[in-house]
Amino acid sequence: MKRILIRNANIVNEGKIMQGDLYIKEGLIFAVGGDLSGYEADTEIDGSGKYLLPGLIDDQVHFREPGLTHKAEIYTESKAAVAGGITSYMEMPNTVPQATTLELLEEKYELAAKKSLANYSFYLGATNDNIETIKKVDPQTVCGVKVFQGSSTGNMLVDNPDSLEQIFKHSPTIIATHSENDHIIKENLEKYKKEYGEDIPVRFHPKIRSWQACYDASKTVVDMARMYGSKLHVLHISTGEEVKLFDKDLPLAEKRITAEACVHHLWFSEEDYERKGNLIKWNPAIKTAKDREAILKGLLDGHIDVLATDHAPHTLEEKSKRYQSAPSGGPLVQHCLPALLEMYHKGLISLEQIVQKSSHNVAILFEIEKRGYLRPGYHADMVLVDLHDPWEVSRDNVLSKCGWSPFEGQTFRSKITHTIVSGHLAYANGTFHEERQGQRLKFSRNV
């Protein structure tokens, strides 16, 4: 592999920003900091005035392959992720067929090994009756087990209380939950159908998939995890009420129960349904500005541990349907980091906090082997950004296969210039170098 020397960058790592060089050899970080001009390099990158961050690790994406490749595929979405500074991702099981057996799960890994430009891992999907399969998951090679408590894309609903209890008692690895109470959602939907028939305005999405539905389901799994000592990770927190369910005082490495925030819940609010419509229809729903503020506060004070995207693309044709028929989700991997950097420019979050929540903490929480930091001996996953090179999101520069973005028309002040994946310069100033694929993530967990 090529030796890479990055010169004179502002290195953001482990709570500090320092100016210096970084040297990569044989896919690993060899040295960090100071003047490293004495090292021989095949490629030298001038980082003057730019900021070097560990690559983002996205613990929740939907890349739609196999079976739903009219929306997205591993190649296109990993390419968009790399352009967005995401060097590793963990992908969800609600594909076709659903990844609910170890054989189907391994087939996804085989696809990624041939097609993914970023590093990868895949969740096994939980069902009401696959507990014996869950027990066989290797915690060192699989990121986690995914439980859908609320009906969502793919409808992998675990709605049997006994099955849920068995999963929490016996899962050998992290249980990641989509926590919404399906019964409350159905009751709310019937109420609005009586009033609006089949033409419910999308602005009622956060009333149908309400804060009560989210809080009730999150509390259920938090209580169950406490009962059984399970390792629980609650995905995409969307309400201020849920934030209070999580402990902010314990060090992350000691937490058994953790939470994730997503960029769309930090950026949009219910006021945006008027102009964005179904393009910002997600499950769980984007809710009030007050919820958005509480999620950001919880992220910064330690109640919420990591940042992610819940990247879940659909075609514009699908999104153009009436509210009840339009699927939930949208593309985010390409624009997550630019959006977070825009929040930095607005004084809402620091660069060090972005790195902590989107790289360091994901590595700690999932116990990822030698990733998430700019440290000698670690895999060379990193992103170089120019904080002062404005650009506008348009359909012409969207890389996800679906061809649209909820950020269309947004001008971001910061641009990603280079992305390095496992020591390979995968992206440089708009050009992709696709001769190497990403690597399968490994986890340093006790079996």
Secondary structure, 3 states (H helix, E strand, C coil): CCCEEEEEEEEEECCEEEEEEEEEECCEEEEECECCCCCCCCEEEECCCCEEEECEEEEEECCCCCCCCCCCCHHHHHHHHHHCCEEEEEECCCCCCCCCCHHHHHHHHHHHHHHCCCEEEECEECCCCCHHHHHCCCCCCCCCEEEECCCCCCCCECCCHHHHHHHHHHCCCCEEEECCCHHHHHHHHHHHHHHHCCCCCHHHHHHHCCHHHHHHHHHHHHHHHHHHCCCEEECCCCCHHHHCCCCCCCCHHHCCEEEEEEHHHHHCCHHHHHHHHHHHCCCCCCCCHHHHHHHHHHHHHCCCCEEECCECCCCHHHHCCCCCCCCCCCCCCCCHHHHHHHHHHCCCCCHHHHHHHHHHHHHHHHCECCCCCCCCCCECCEEEEECCCCEECCHHHCCCCCCCCCCCCCEECCEEEEEEECCEEEEECCEECCCCCCCECCECCCC
